[in-house]
C-alpha cells in the first residue's frame, strides 16, 4: 500500500521574530523540518510533498530533490494548504499523511501506529490525539459512544463544558486518498477567520456517516509544536534527553546528561565517557573507550579509540587512537593527530599532521605543517606560515627536537633528528642530525642521534 506524506510548512512564524523561516531553525543540529521528514521517511518510500509559503526559496534550497515543494499563495488556511498537494498526489497513492513541519518531536513509531490504524479503519481517516491539562491551542476531541470521533472543537468556539475535555487534537492525520481531495473541496470558508480549516474534515465525515478513528498517544511532549523561541528551547531540551538516553543505552557514560549537548547523527562508541559541559556537534564520529570533557567542544571531527580530550576545542579535526590533548588545546580544520600524540595546554594546530608519538607540550602554534614521528615541539614554538598572501609549509622530520621559543619561518624543512636551540629563528632548511641556534639560526655541529631502546 502506497503512503505519501504532505507536510504543511507555509506559515510565517511571526512569533519567532526571525528572518529565517521557522521550519529551518536548528534543533539539535538539524533544521526543524528535517526531524519531521526523518520520522515520516520510515513510513513511506514516496517523495514527500512540502507546502511552502513564507521563506519558500530558502526551504526549497534546503530540501533540494528530497521533497516536492509546492507554493501556497495566497495562504488561506490549513485545508487550503493541504489542497495544494492534490495535483502531485491524487491518483498516485493509497494513503496520505498530513501533518505540520513545526511538530518535530512526533516519532516514527507514532506515525506507524497512525498508518496501521487507518489501514484497518473502514472510514476515511484517522487522527492523532493526546490527553493534556494544557491545551496549547489544540482543539478538543468529542467522541461518540462507540469511541469514534464525533467532532474537533477549536478552543475559540468551545463552550465552558467542552473546554473541560482533556483529549486534544494533535494535528496529524492519515487519510484515504480517494476521499481526501473531494472532502477538501467541500470545506466551507470559516466565517470568522475567512480561511479553510483542515479540522472541518471531521464534520464532513460525520455528515457522510463515516467513522473517524483516533490514535491516542501517551507522551504529551511528543506533540509539542514550535511557535516561538521559548518553544524551540523546550523542544531542544526534550530532544536532547532522547539523544543522550539513546547513547547511554548503547554503552556511553555521561556524568551529567543534563549538561551534555549532543547533536542528532553523532556516533559514539561504547565505554566512552562524556563529562559535563561538553558539546558535540555536526558530523562527528567518536570511537570506544574515550574520555571527552569536561568543558569541551567537538564539531565535525573524528576521534579514534582510547583518547582523552580535556577542556579543548576541535573543529574539522581528526584524532587517531590513544591521543591525549588539553586542557585548553585547539584543533582547527585539517588538524590530524596520529596515534599516541600528546598535545598539552594552550596549543593550536591547523591544517597540519602530527605523526605518531609527537609531543607538543604547551603554548605552541603549528600551521600548514607536517611533524615527523616522535618529534618534540618545545613550548612557545611558532610556525610562521603566512606571508600576507599565501600559506606556506613547514616540515619537521622524525625524532627532531624543537627548543622553546623557536620560530620556524616557512617555507622551511628540518631533517630527521634536527634540533633547534632555545629562541632560534629558523629561516633556512636544516640538515638531518644538525643543531641550529641563534637569530637567524646557524648550524654549530652535527649530532649523533641516540638509538631508541628496543
C-alpha positions as CSV (number, residue, x, y, z in Angstrom):
1,X,0.0,0.0,0.0
2,X,1.5,3.4,-1.1
3,X,1.7,6.1,1.6
4,X,2.6,9.7,0.8
5,X,3.3,12.4,3.3
6,X,2.2,16.0,2.9
7,X,3.9,18.4,5.2
8,X,2.5,21.9,5.9
9,X,5.3,24.4,6.1
10,X,3.9,27.7,4.7
11,X,3.3,29.6,7.9
12,X,5.1,32.9,8.6
13,X,6.2,32.0,12.1
14,X,5.9,35.6,13.2
15,X,6.4,34.8,16.9
16,X,9.9,33.6,16.1
17,X,10.8,37.2,15.2
18,X,13.4,36.0,12.7
19,X,14.4,36.4,9.0
20,X,15.0,32.7,8.9
21,X,11.9,30.6,8.0
22,X,10.6,28.9,11.1
23,X,11.0,25.4,9.8
24,X,14.7,26.0,9.1
25,X,15.5,26.9,12.7
26,X,18.0,24.4,14.0
27,X,17.1,21.8,16.6
28,X,19.9,19.6,17.9
29,X,22.0,20.3,14.8
30,X,19.4,19.9,12.1
31,X,16.6,22.2,10.8
32,X,13.2,21.6,12.4
33,X,11.7,20.3,9.2
34,X,14.4,17.6,8.9
35,X,13.2,15.9,12.1
36,X,9.6,15.6,10.9
37,X,10.7,14.3,7.4
38,X,13.1,11.8,9.0
39,X,10.3,10.3,11.1
40,X,7.9,10.2,8.1
41,X,10.6,8.6,5.9
42,X,10.3,5.3,7.8
43,X,6.6,5.1,6.8
44,X,6.7,6.0,3.2
45,X,9.0,5.4,0.2
46,X,7.3,8.1,-1.8
47,X,8.8,11.6,-2.2
48,X,7.0,13.8,0.4
49,X,5.2,17.0,-0.7
50,X,6.0,20.1,1.3
51,X,3.7,23.1,1.2
52,X,5.8,26.2,1.4
53,X,5.0,29.9,1.6
54,X,7.0,32.3,3.8
55,X,10.7,31.9,3.0
56,X,9.8,29.4,0.2
57,X,13.1,29.8,-1.6
58,X,15.2,29.1,1.4
59,X,13.1,26.0,2.3
60,X,13.3,24.8,-1.4
61,X,17.1,25.3,-1.4
62,X,17.5,23.3,1.8
63,X,15.3,20.4,0.7
64,X,16.6,20.2,-2.8
65,X,15.4,17.0,-4.6
66,X,14.4,15.3,-1.3
67,X,10.9,16.7,-1.5
68,X,8.3,18.1,-3.9
69,X,7.8,21.8,-2.8
70,X,4.5,23.4,-3.6
71,X,3.9,27.1,-3.1
72,X,0.7,28.2,-1.3
73,X,-0.3,31.6,-2.4
74,X,-2.5,33.1,-1.1
75,X,-2.4,31.4,2.3
76,X,-6.0,30.7,3.2
77,X,-5.7,28.2,6.0
78,X,-4.7,24.6,6.6
79,X,-7.2,22.9,4.4
80,X,-6.3,25.2,1.5
81,X,-2.6,24.3,2.2
82,X,-3.2,20.6,2.0
83,X,-5.3,21.0,-1.2
84,X,-2.2,22.4,-2.9
85,X,-0.8,18.8,-3.0
86,X,-3.7,17.5,-5.0
87,X,-2.1,17.7,-8.4
88,X,1.0,15.8,-7.1
89,X,-0.6,13.1,-5.0
90,X,-4.2,12.4,-6.3
91,X,-4.3,9.0,-8.0
92,X,-0.7,8.2,-7.1
93,X,-1.1,6.8,-3.6
94,X,-3.5,4.9,-1.3
95,X,-3.0,6.8,2.0
96,X,-1.9,10.4,2.7
97,X,-0.3,11.5,5.9
98,X,-0.9,15.2,6.6
99,X,1.0,16.9,9.4
100,X,2.8,20.1,10.3
101,X,6.5,20.9,9.9
102,X,6.7,22.7,13.2
103,X,6.0,19.5,15.2
104,X,9.4,17.9,15.1
105,X,9.0,15.7,18.2
106,X,6.5,13.3,16.7
107,X,8.3,10.0,16.3
108,X,8.4,7.4,13.6
109,X,6.6,4.8,15.9
110,X,3.7,7.3,16.3
111,X,3.3,7.7,12.5
112,X,3.5,3.9,12.2
113,X,0.6,3.5,14.6
114,X,-1.4,6.2,12.7
115,X,-1.0,4.4,9.4
116,X,-1.7,0.9,10.8
117,X,-4.9,2.2,12.4
118,X,-6.1,3.7,9.2
119,X,-5.3,0.6,7.2
120,X,-7.9,-1.3,9.4
121,X,-10.3,1.7,9.5
122,X,-13.3,1.4,7.2
123,X,-13.7,5.2,7.5
124,X,-11.9,7.9,5.6
125,X,-9.2,8.9,8.1
126,X,-7.5,8.6,11.4
127,X,-6.0,11.4,13.6
128,X,-3.6,11.5,16.5
129,X,-4.8,12.7,19.9
130,X,-3.2,13.2,23.3
131,X,-4.5,13.9,26.8
132,X,-3.2,17.1,28.5
133,X,-4.1,19.7,31.1
134,X,-2.5,22.5,28.9
135,X,-4.4,22.6,25.6
136,X,-1.7,24.8,23.9
137,X,-4.3,25.9,21.4
138,X,-5.3,22.4,20.3
139,X,-8.9,21.6,19.5
140,X,-10.9,19.3,21.9
141,X,-11.9,15.8,20.8
142,X,-15.6,14.9,21.2
143,X,-16.2,11.2,20.9
144,X,-19.2,9.0,20.1
145,X,-20.3,6.3,22.4
146,X,-18.5,3.7,20.2
147,X,-15.2,5.6,20.6
148,X,-15.1,7.1,17.1
149,X,-14.5,10.8,16.8
150,X,-17.7,13.0,16.6
151,X,-16.1,16.4,16.4
152,X,-13.0,18.5,16.8
153,X,-14.0,21.7,18.7
154,X,-11.5,24.6,18.4
155,X,-10.7,26.4,21.6
156,X,-12.0,29.8,20.4
157,X,-15.5,28.3,19.9
158,X,-15.6,25.7,22.7
159,X,-18.2,26.0,25.4
160,X,-17.1,26.0,29.0
161,X,-18.2,22.4,29.2
162,X,-16.2,21.4,26.1
163,X,-13.1,23.2,27.5
164,X,-13.0,20.7,30.3
165,X,-12.3,17.9,27.8
166,X,-8.7,16.7,28.2
167,X,-8.3,14.9,24.9
168,X,-6.7,17.1,22.3
169,X,-6.3,17.1,18.5
170,X,-2.6,17.0,17.8
171,X,-2.8,17.9,14.1
172,X,-1.5,14.7,12.3
173,X,-3.8,12.7,10.1
174,X,-3.8,9.7,7.8
175,X,-6.4,10.0,5.0
176,X,-7.7,7.6,2.4
177,X,-6.5,9.3,-0.7
178,X,-9.7,8.7,-2.7
179,X,-11.8,10.5,-0.1
180,X,-9.5,13.4,0.9
181,X,-9.4,15.6,-2.2
182,X,-13.2,15.7,-2.7
183,X,-13.5,16.5,1.0
184,X,-11.0,19.3,0.9
185,X,-13.0,21.0,-1.9
186,X,-16.2,20.7,0.2
187,X,-14.8,22.5,3.2
188,X,-16.6,25.9,3.7
189,X,-14.7,29.1,4.5
190,X,-14.7,29.8,8.2
191,X,-17.0,32.9,8.6
192,X,-15.0,34.3,11.5
193,X,-11.5,33.7,10.2
194,X,-12.0,33.8,6.4
195,X,-9.9,30.6,6.0
196,X,-10.4,26.9,5.3
197,X,-9.6,24.6,8.2
198,X,-8.4,21.1,7.9
199,X,-10.2,20.1,11.2
200,X,-13.5,20.6,9.3
201,X,-12.9,17.2,7.6
202,X,-14.3,15.6,10.8
203,X,-17.6,17.3,10.3
204,X,-17.7,16.2,6.7
205,X,-17.0,12.5,7.6
206,X,-19.7,12.6,10.3
207,X,-22.2,14.0,7.8
208,X,-21.3,11.2,5.4
209,X,-21.9,8.7,8.3
210,X,-18.3,7.5,8.0
211,X,-16.3,6.6,11.1
212,X,-13.3,8.7,12.1
213,X,-10.7,6.8,14.3
214,X,-8.2,8.3,16.7
215,X,-4.8,7.1,17.9
216,X,-4.2,8.4,21.4
217,X,-0.5,8.7,22.4
218,X,0.7,8.9,26.0
219,X,3.7,11.2,25.7
220,X,2.4,14.8,25.7
221,X,5.9,16.1,25.0
222,X,5.9,14.4,21.6
223,X,3.1,16.6,20.5
224,X,4.7,20.0,21.3
225,X,4.6,22.4,18.4
226,X,7.0,25.2,17.9
227,X,5.7,28.8,17.5
228,X,8.3,30.8,19.5
229,X,11.9,30.8,20.7
230,X,10.7,29.5,24.0
231,X,9.0,26.5,22.3
232,X,12.2,25.9,20.4
233,X,14.3,25.7,23.6
234,X,11.6,23.4,25.1
235,X,11.8,21.1,22.1
236,X,15.6,21.2,22.1
237,X,15.7,20.1,25.8
238,X,13.3,17.2,25.1
239,X,15.1,16.0,22.0
240,X,18.5,16.2,23.8
241,X,17.1,13.9,26.6
242,X,16.2,11.4,23.8
243,X,19.6,11.6,22.1
244,X,21.5,11.2,25.4
245,X,19.4,8.3,26.5
246,X,20.0,6.6,23.2
247,X,23.8,6.9,23.6
248,X,23.7,5.7,27.2
249,X,21.6,2.7,26.2
250,X,24.4,1.9,23.7
251,X,27.1,1.9,26.3
252,X,28.2,5.5,26.6
253,X,28.6,7.0,30.1
254,X,27.5,10.5,31.0
255,X,28.3,12.0,34.4
256,X,25.6,14.6,34.0
257,X,23.3,14.2,30.9
258,X,21.6,17.5,31.6
259,X,24.8,19.4,30.9
260,X,25.8,17.2,27.9
261,X,24.8,18.6,24.4
262,X,25.0,16.1,21.5
263,X,23.6,16.7,18.0
264,X,21.4,14.2,16.3
265,X,23.5,12.0,14.0
266,X,26.6,11.9,16.1
267,X,28.0,8.4,16.7
268,X,29.8,7.4,19.9
269,X,31.4,4.0,20.7
270,X,30.7,2.1,23.9
271,X,32.7,2.7,27.0
272,X,33.3,6.3,26.1
273,X,32.6,8.8,28.9
274,X,31.3,12.3,28.2
275,X,31.9,14.7,31.0
276,X,29.8,17.7,31.9
277,X,29.5,20.9,29.8
278,X,30.6,19.1,26.6
279,X,29.1,20.0,23.2
280,X,29.4,17.5,20.3
281,X,28.1,18.9,17.1
282,X,27.7,18.2,13.4
283,X,29.2,15.3,11.5
284,X,31.2,13.8,14.4
285,X,32.2,10.2,15.0
286,X,33.8,9.1,18.3
287,X,35.2,5.6,18.9
288,X,35.4,3.5,22.0
289,X,36.9,4.0,25.4
290,X,37.4,7.7,25.2
291,X,37.1,10.4,27.8
292,X,35.7,13.7,26.4
293,X,35.4,16.8,28.5
294,X,34.6,18.5,30.7
295,X,34.2,21.9,29.1
296,X,34.9,20.6,25.6
297,X,33.6,21.4,22.1
298,X,33.8,18.9,19.3
299,X,32.4,19.8,15.8
300,X,32.6,17.8,12.5
301,X,35.5,15.8,13.8
302,X,36.8,12.2,14.1
303,X,38.1,10.7,17.4
304,X,39.5,7.2,17.5
305,X,39.7,4.9,20.5
306,X,41.1,5.5,24.0
307,X,41.7,9.2,23.6
308,X,41.5,11.9,26.2
309,X,40.2,15.4,25.3
310,X,40.2,17.7,28.3
311,X,38.7,21.2,28.2
312,X,39.5,21.7,24.5
313,X,38.1,22.6,21.1
314,X,38.1,20.5,17.9
315,X,36.7,21.7,14.6
316,X,37.1,19.6,11.5
317,X,39.9,17.6,13.1
318,X,41.0,14.0,13.4
319,X,42.5,12.1,16.3
320,X,43.7,8.6,15.9
321,X,43.9,6.1,18.8
322,X,45.3,7.0,22.2
323,X,45.8,10.7,21.7
324,X,46.0,12.9,24.8
325,X,45.1,16.6,24.4
326,X,44.3,19.6,26.7
327,X,43.4,21.3,28.7
328,X,42.8,24.4,26.6
329,X,44.1,23.0,23.3
330,X,42.5,23.9,20.0
331,X,42.5,21.8,16.8
332,X,41.3,23.7,13.7
333,X,40.2,22.4,10.3
334,X,42.6,20.0,8.8
335,X,44.4,19.1,12.1
336,X,45.3,15.4,12.2
337,X,46.9,13.9,15.3
338,X,48.1,10.3,14.8
339,X,48.3,7.7,17.5
340,X,49.9,8.4,20.8
341,X,50.3,12.1,20.2
342,X,50.4,14.3,23.3
343,X,49.2,17.9,22.9
344,X,49.2,19.9,26.0
345,X,47.7,23.2,27.2
346,X,47.3,26.3,25.1
347,X,48.5,24.7,21.8
348,X,46.8,25.2,18.4
349,X,47.1,23.1,15.3
350,X,45.6,23.9,11.9
351,X,46.0,22.1,8.5
352,X,48.8,20.0,9.9
353,X,49.6,16.4,10.6
354,X,51.4,15.3,13.8
355,X,52.7,11.8,13.1
356,X,52.8,9.0,15.7
357,X,54.2,9.8,19.1
358,X,54.7,13.5,18.6
359,X,55.0,15.5,21.9
360,X,53.7,19.1,21.8
361,X,53.6,20.1,25.4
362,X,52.1,23.6,25.5
363,X,51.8,27.2,24.2
364,X,52.7,26.5,20.6
365,X,51.1,27.1,17.2
366,X,51.5,24.6,14.3
367,X,50.0,25.6,10.9
368,X,50.4,24.1,7.5
369,X,53.0,21.7,8.7
370,X,54.0,18.0,8.9
371,X,55.6,16.9,12.1
372,X,57.5,13.6,11.9
373,X,57.1,10.7,14.3
374,X,58.3,11.1,17.8
375,X,59.4,14.7,17.3
376,X,59.3,17.0,20.4
377,X,57.8,20.5,20.0
378,X,59.1,22.8,22.8
379,X,56.9,25.4,24.5
380,X,56.4,28.6,22.5
381,X,57.2,27.1,19.1
382,X,55.6,29.0,16.2
383,X,55.3,28.1,12.6
384,X,55.2,31.5,10.7
385,X,53.2,30.0,7.9
386,X,51.6,33.2,6.3
387,X,53.5,35.8,4.3
388,X,50.5,38.1,3.9
389,X,49.3,36.5,0.6
390,X,49.6,32.7,0.9
391,X,50.1,29.9,3.4
392,X,53.5,28.2,3.3
393,X,54.5,24.7,4.5
394,X,56.8,23.6,7.3
395,X,58.2,20.1,7.5
396,X,59.9,18.7,10.6
397,X,61.5,15.3,10.4
398,X,61.3,12.3,12.7
399,X,62.9,12.5,16.2
400,X,63.5,16.2,15.8
401,X,63.7,18.3,18.9
402,X,62.4,21.9,18.6
403,X,63.7,24.1,21.5
404,X,61.5,26.5,23.4
405,X,60.5,29.7,21.7
406,X,61.7,28.6,18.3
407,X,60.2,30.4,15.3
408,X,60.1,28.4,12.1
409,X,59.7,30.8,9.1
410,X,58.0,28.9,6.3
411,X,58.7,27.5,3.8
412,X,61.3,25.6,5.7
413,X,62.3,21.9,6.2
414,X,64.1,20.4,9.2
415,X,65.6,16.9,8.6
416,X,65.2,13.8,10.8
417,X,66.9,14.3,14.2
418,X,67.4,18.0,13.7
419,X,67.5,20.2,16.8
420,X,67.0,23.9,17.5
421,X,68.3,25.9,20.4
422,X,66.0,28.0,22.7
423,X,64.8,31.1,20.9
424,X,66.1,30.1,17.5
425,X,64.6,31.7,14.4
426,X,64.9,29.2,11.5
427,X,64.7,30.7,8.1
428,X,66.6,28.1,6.1
429,X,66.4,24.3,5.8
430,X,68.2,22.3,8.4
431,X,70.0,19.1,7.5
432,X,69.3,15.9,9.4
433,X,71.0,15.5,12.8
434,X,72.1,19.1,12.9
435,X,71.8,21.6,15.8
436,X,71.0,25.2,14.9
437,X,70.9,28.2,17.3
438,X,70.5,32.0,17.2
439,X,68.8,34.7,15.1
440,X,68.8,33.7,12.3
441,X,69.7,30.2,13.3
442,X,73.1,28.8,12.2
443,X,74.4,25.3,12.4
444,X,77.1,24.7,15.1
445,X,77.6,21.0,15.0
446,X,76.4,17.6,13.7
447,X,74.6,15.5,16.2
448,X,74.8,11.8,17.0
449,X,71.2,10.5,17.4
450,X,70.6,8.2,20.3
451,X,69.1,4.9,19.4
452,X,65.7,4.0,20.9
453,X,65.7,1.1,23.2
454,X,64.1,-2.0,21.6
